Amino acid sequence: MVHGTATLCAQQIGVPAVLVNAEGGATANVWRAGPNRVQCLYDASNFTSQDTGQPMVIDSVQFRLGGGLLSTIVTYPSVEIHLQNAAVDFLAPSTTFAANRSVPLTTPNYAGQVTTRTVTGATPNGYFIRIPLTRPFLYSPEAGADLLMEIVISAAPLPLVSHAISTGFVPALHMCNSVRSPGSIAALTGAISPFCPAVRFGYANALGAAVNESYGTGCYDHAASLYELFAGGTADLSGKKVTLTMNGQGGYTATTTAGVVIVPPTGGLSLADDAVSNLQPLPFTFQFPGGSTTGIFVDSNGSIGLSGTATSSIGGSAVAVLALPNVRLMPSMQDLVPDGFTNTDNVFAHVDPGNPSIYLITWRNVPCFGSVATPRLASTFQVALIDSGTNDRVEFRFQSLANDSSSNSGIALTGFSRGSSAHDPGSSDLTVGPISSRAETSRLRLVATSRAVINTNLGFTASNIPASASLSLLVMGLGQDLGTDLGSVGAAGCSAYVLVQQKVTVRLLSAPTSGLSFAVPNSSVLVGQRVYTQAVAFDVAQNALGMISSNGIVSLVGSL
């Protein structure tokens, strides 16, 4: 086992990476009311995906309590923490503890008592156990070996209380796994469990390590979707009309006005709970941002599928809706319950009898799932698909709107989703408009693909370079700009991260993704030198300046 002797700049990193700011699973079989041995295996990508591939000296570990829970203050009288490189891949651990170790256990990285701390009970929650390591461990994620942390709890806590901690639970998704032996620290084997603890490691970069760090953000991240998210019982669109008009920028502009007229519906679809209609042919080709369709699918839960074959969804969150594989109109996407074959309080779809260029979809007197209101609340709203040649539009007409379902706390979404993991623009107040979206684009992004170790190459990849860019460059210099706002020169939302007043090196890039590398001389004099890099692309369609910029990266030259 290797431990570091000299470090720089204390920092922290959470693993699994995908659960740093999200709740995962939970288990009470780690910090339990009794002895325990647990091996936790964390894939190296948990570190490298967070720009932390360099040799690091881990000097502490913290454990996060399960979401929404409160901790009881207890003391574990005898705990050991052992850190080392794993001998196996996290996806294929052995049930034999020794087979997962790259070296036999020796002096622990920590040995002593552990006392819990109070946390707020948030979701995700706070870290209720912090263990400073008496023997820090040198780990190099870039080398590829997974990290093995072995927890040995020799005696029950006082008082006798267990705690459910936050964990991963799908190894291939959360990039971690565990093997544990609840009740015995002497057992040579254990059982594999996907409930691997979500932890936060304190670390410092190893002395002499080359390090890359991203700072700032690129421009632009445009979303074609737009929506308003209503918490349960807060919908304020009754008696209003929301009109979606294509705006020539690849998106919709939503305008809300008072007053609404519902055309009496016909052609009931006999939809039951959580049901989707058969394909409903339109009498015209309906155009929407990014596509067109001659048929739609109507979801009983307050949405209309404009692409693909729709499956029913009650929404619940913008993230969930935007991830769905369909383009959707969402007059009020929530958990609704039409009356099925009774076909009275149901969903209807037909051509407007007064105008063949308008197709109507109506939810008439449809209640929310699990509503306990007395008298019963119900929604009546209508969607009009209006054929206007090259500028088709949509009207959401709300006679009455309730959102008091027992699902997802009554959350409802109104708007337009491009689907397929579209960008999230955030919720907008549709009554304070107009609200506009535009064609989906991703920020110009720069990532470091290798570190500035002397006598090697420092590499970068720039992505999301617009195909319409006339010129794209990688700019590297010795001076750092902390983010001068370029709005004053016509590039609102973009920032400068390299000082161009100092000597800079410029290389050409090509769309949409381009990689470059720079030779780092074999000279110890360079160790400790910092260089700053940023990508820029010149495109007159982006803003008045005709230029967009990426995030910045600072690279510290090192010998490791």
N, C-alpha and C positions, 0 to 999 in steps of 0.2 A: 504494500500500500504506500502511495506517495502523498506527502503533504507539503504544502507551500511554506516558504520561509520569508518571502517579501512580497508585498502586494501594493496595489494602487487603487484608490477611489472605490469606496464601498458602494455596492449597488444591490438590487434585488431582482429576482426573476421568478415568475409563477409558472408552474407546470401542473397538469397538462396545459399547453399553450392555449388551446381552444376554450378552456374553462377559466382563464384568468379573470374575466369579467362576467362570467355566466355560471349559473348553478348547474351542477351535474347530477350524479346520483348521491346516495348516502349509505353509510354502513356504521353500525355500532360494534363491529367485530375487529376494530383496530385498537382504539383507546377504550377498551372494555373493562368490566369490573372483575378482572382476573388476569393471570399470566397470559402471555401471547408472544409469538414470533411471527413477524410479517416481513417478507421480502417484497419491495416495491421496485418495479422496473420501468424506467422512463426512456422512451426513444430519444436519441440524440437530436432528432428534428424538433423536439420541443424547445430546444435552445437555439439551434441555427435558424429556425423560422422567426425568431425574435431578434435577429441580428446579433446573436451571441454565440459565435463559433470558436472564439479565441480561447486559449488556455485561461481558466479561471480558478480561483481559490475559493472554494465554498466554505464559509465560516459559520453558517447558522441555517436552521431549518424551522419553518413554522407550519402549523396545521390549521386548516380552516374548518370551523364548525358548520354543520349542515344548515342550509338556508332556513331562516325564520326561527331558529332555536336559540335558547339562552343557555349559557354554561353554568354548571355548578362548580364552585371552587373546590377542587380536590388535589391531593398530592400523591403522585406515584413515587414510592420510595426508592425504586431501583430500575432505571431505564438505561439501555445502551443504544447508541446509533452508530452503525457501521456504513461507511461509504466506500465504494470501489467501482471499477468498470465491470459491467456485467459480462459473463462468459457466453451468454446466449442472447438471441434477439428477444425483445419484449413480447413478440407474438408467439414465441415457442418456448416458454419457460419449462423447466423440469419440475416435477413434484418433489425431487430430491434437492434439498437446500444447497448442498455442497456443489452440485452440478451447475448452479447458476452463478457461482462465485469464480472470479478470475484468479483470486488468491485466497488461501485459507484465512479465516478470521484471526486477527491479532488484537492489538490494543485498540479499543473502540475510539471512534472520533469524539464520542461523548459517553460518559458514564456518571450517573448521579441521579438525584431526584428531579422530578418534573412537576411543576404546579401549574394548573390551568389559570386562565385569565377570564375576566368578564368581556362579553361582546354585546353588540347592540341588537342582535336578532334580525339583522337585515338579510336580504336575499339578492346576490350571494352575501354570505355572512363574513364576520371578521375572523382573524386568526387568534384562536384561544390558547394555543400552545406555541411558545417560542423557545427553541433550544440552541444556545450558543455552543459551537463546537470547540472543544479544547484542543483538538488536532484537526486543523483545517485540511481539506482534501483538494488536490489539484486535479481538475477535470478538463479535458479537451474535447468538446462536442464535435468539432470538425474532424477528429480522428475516426469517428464513426461508431465507437463502442457506446452502447446504451449505459445509462447510469443505474447502478443498483444501490438502493438504500435498504438496509436491514434494521428493523426495529425489534428490540428484545425487551419485553416488559416482564420483569421477574416476579413481581408481587402485585397484589390487588391495590387499588387506590384507597385512600382514606379521605372522606367517607366512601363507602362502597357504591359508587355511581359510575355508569358508563356514559360515553358521549358519542352521538352519531356525527360523523365528520363528512364533509363534502368529498366526493370522489368522481373519478371517471367511471364509466360502466360499459362502454363499447370499445374494446381495445383498439380495433382498426381505425376508429374515429378519434378517440381521445389519446391514442398513442402512449398507452401505459397499461400495466398489468400487475398482478400480485400473486404471491403464494403465501399461504398463512396456515398457522397451527394454533388455533384458539385453545387455550387451556394448558398448553405445554410449550416450554422453551427447550426441552431436551429432545423432542421428536426430531428425527432425521429427515422426515418428509412432511409435506403439507398438502393442502388442496389449492388448486388454482382458482383465483377469484378475479373477475374483471373490475371489482370495486377497489381501485387503486387510489390512495389518498391524493387530493388536490393540495399541493404544498407550495410554499414560497421559500426559495433559497436565497440567503444573503451571500454575496460573493464580492471579490475584488479581482480585477484583472491581474494575472500573473506579471511579475516584474519583467519587463522586456517584451511583453506580448504585443503584437500588432493588433489593432482594434479598428473596426468600422462602426460608425454610429450614424444613423439617419436622423435628420432633424428637419422641421418644417414640413410643408405639404405642397404638392404640385397643384396645377389647375388644368382643366376644369373637370368637375365631376357632375355632369348634367343628368337629370332624371327625366325620362319621358312620362313616368307615372305622376299622378297627383291624387291626393286624398285628404279627407279629414277623418280622424279617429275619434269616435264618441265613446266616452266611458259610460257605463250602465246608467240609464235614466237621464242622459244629458243631451240627447238629440234635439236640435233647435231648428229643424228644417220644415216642420209642419206648416202648411199654408204657403210654402215657398217653391220656386222653380230654380233649378240649377241647370244652366245651359253650357254644354261643352262644344267649343268651336275650334276646329283645326286652325293653327296660328301661323303656318308657313315656316315654323322653326322645328318641325318634326314632333310637335306636341299639341296639347289642348290648352285653351284658355277657358277657365271656368268662371262664369258670372252668375250671381244669385240675385233673384228679384222676388218681390212679394207678389202674392196672388197666383192662383193655380186653378186650372180647369181640367178635370179628369174626364176623358171620353169613356162613356159606359162600355165595359169590356164584354167581349163574347169569346167563344172558342176556348173554353176551360181546358187546362192541360191535365187535370186530375192528378196533380202531384201530391205524393205523400211526404212524410218527414224525410229530410236528407235525400231528396230525389232530384234527378236531372232529366229533363225532357229529351225526347228524340230530337234529331236535327229539325229545326223549323226553317223551311225555305223562305227567303226574302224575295219580294217581287222586284228587287233591284240589287245592284252591287253596292254594298255599303262600305265606304272608305273610312279608315281610322288611322291614326298616326302609326306609320310603319307597315301598313297592310290594308287588305280589303277582304270582304267575305260575302258570300251569297246565302249563307245559312248560319243560324245561331243555336246554341244550347242554353236552355233556361234552367238555372239552379234554384230549387225551392228556397234556398237560404239567401235570397236577395242579390244574386249576381247573374250576369249573362256572359257566356263564353263566346268570344269572337274568333278563336283559333283553336285548332286541334279538337280532340274529343274531351269534353269536360267531365270531371268527377265532382261530386258535391263537396262543398267545404263551408264550414261556418266561420272561417277567417280566424278571429281571435287575436291576431296581431298583424301589423303591417309586414313584418319579416316573413311570417307564414304565408301571407297572400302573395307577396312579391316573388316568393320562391316557387309558386305553382307554375306548371308548364303552359298556362293559357293566358292569352290576352283577355282581360275581363273588364266589363262595365259593372260598377258596384253601386246601384242606387242605395241599398242598405244591406251590406253583407253581414249577416249575423245568423243566429240559430232561430229560424222561423219554422212554423208547423202548419202547413196547409192541411185541408181536411180530406185529402185523398179523393176517393171515388164519389164522395158527396158532392164535390166540385162546386161548392158555393163560396166558401171562404178559401179561395185558392188562387192560382196563378193563371193568367189568360194571355193569349198571343194571337194577334190578327192584324190585318191591314185596316188602317183608319177608314171607316166608311165614307168619310167626307173628303179624303185626300189619298189617292193611291200611292203617293210618294212618301207616305208616313207609315211605319210599322210600329205597332203598340204592344208592349208587354206590361201587364198590370198585376200587381199583388193586391187583392181586394180583401180587406177585413181579415188579414192573416195575423194570428197572435205569435208571441215569442214562446220558445220552448221553456217549460218550467215556470212560466209566469204565475205568480200567486196574487196578482192585483185583483181587487174587487171594487168596482166592476172590472171585468176583463179588459185589458188594453189590447188594441190591435192596430195594424198598420194598413193604410191604403195608399199606394204610390204607383206611379206609372212611368215607364220609360218610352220615349218616342225616338225612334231612329228615323232621321229625316234625310231623304235623298235630295241633295242640292247640287248635283253635278259633280264638280271637283272639290267641293267644300262641304261634305256631309257633316251634319251636326247631331248632337244628342241633347234631349231634354229629360231631366229627372223632375217629375211633378209629384210633390208630396202633399196629399190631402191630410193625412195624419201619419205620425211616425212614432213608434214606441220601440224602446230597446231595454227590456227588463228580463231577458232570458236568464236562466240559471247557469248557462254555459258561458265560460270566459268572462264571468262577472258582467254580462250584458254588453260587452264591447261590440260596437258596430262600425263599419267602414263605408264611407261614401266617396266615390271617385272613379279613377281609371288606373288599371294595373297592366303594365307591359308583360309581367310574369317572367318566368325563366330566370329567376334570381336577378331581377332588375334592380337598379339603384333605388335607394330609399330617399325620397326628398324630404321626409319628415311630414308630420301632420300640419295642414294649413286650415285656418278658419275660413270656410267657404262663404260665410256671410260678410267677410271683410275682403272684398275682392277688387278687381279680378285676380285670379290665381293662374299662373301659366307654367307649363312644362315645356321641355324641348327635347330634341333627339338625344338618345342615350349616348353619352361619352364618358370615358374614364380618364382620370387625372394622368397627366404625364408623370411617369414614375421612374425612379432610378434606384437600382439595388446594386450592392457590391457583391460580386460572385467569388472573390478571393481577397485575402488580406495583404497588407503591404509589408510582408516579411522580406528582409534584405536578401538579395540574390534570387528572388522569385518574381512573379508578376502580380500586379494589382489589377483585378478585373471588375468590370461594371457591365450591367445590362440596362438599357433604357427601353421602356415599353409604353404602349398607348401613344405612339407617335402618329399624328394624323396623316392619312394618305395624301391629303391636300396640302401638306406643308411643303413650301418651296425650298426650305433649307432647315436642317436639324443638326445641332452641335452638342458635343460634350465639352464643357468648360471646366478646367482644373487650374487651381491657383493656390497660393500660399496664404491668402488673406480670407478670413471668414466674414461674411455678411450675415447677421443674425435674422435677416428677413425683412429687407426694405420693401414696403408696399409699393407695387408698381402701378397702382390705380391712378396716381397723379400724371402718369405718362400714357394712360390709355389701356392699361392691362389690369383692370380691377379684379381682385381675387388672386393675383399672381404675386410672387415675391422673389427677390434676389437673395441668393445664399452664398455667392462667391464675390469677393471684392475685385472688380475688373480694373481698378486703379493700379493694382499690383500686377506683377508678371503672371500671365496665364498661358496655359496650353490649350489649344482648341483642336478637336478631332471631329470629322464628319460622322453623322449618324444616318441611318436609313429606316423608313417606316416598314412595318409597324413596330418591330422590335429589333434592337441592334446591340451587339456586344463588342466591347473593346477591352484591351488590356495594355498595361504600361509596365515596362521592365523597371524593377526596383534595384538599383546598383548594390553590389556587395560591399557596402561601406558602413562600418559601425558608427561613423559620424552622423549618419542619418537617423539613427535610433532616437526616437522621441520627437522627430519632426512631424508636423501635422500638415496635411494637404486637404483641400476642400474642392468638392466636385458637384456639378449640377448640369442637367440637360435642359436645352431650350429648343423650341421649334418655332419657325416663322410661318404663320398661316393667317392671311388677311381675313379669313372668315371667323376667326376666334374673338377678336376685340378690335378696338380702335388702333392699338399699337401694332396689331398683327403678329403677336408673339405670345407663346405660353411657356411656362417654366415648370420644372420638376421640383421635388424636394431636394434638399442638400445632403451630402454625405461627407463626414469628416473622417479621414483615415489617419491613424497614428502609426507611423513606421516603427517596426519592432524587429527583434532578432528571433522571436518565437512564433 
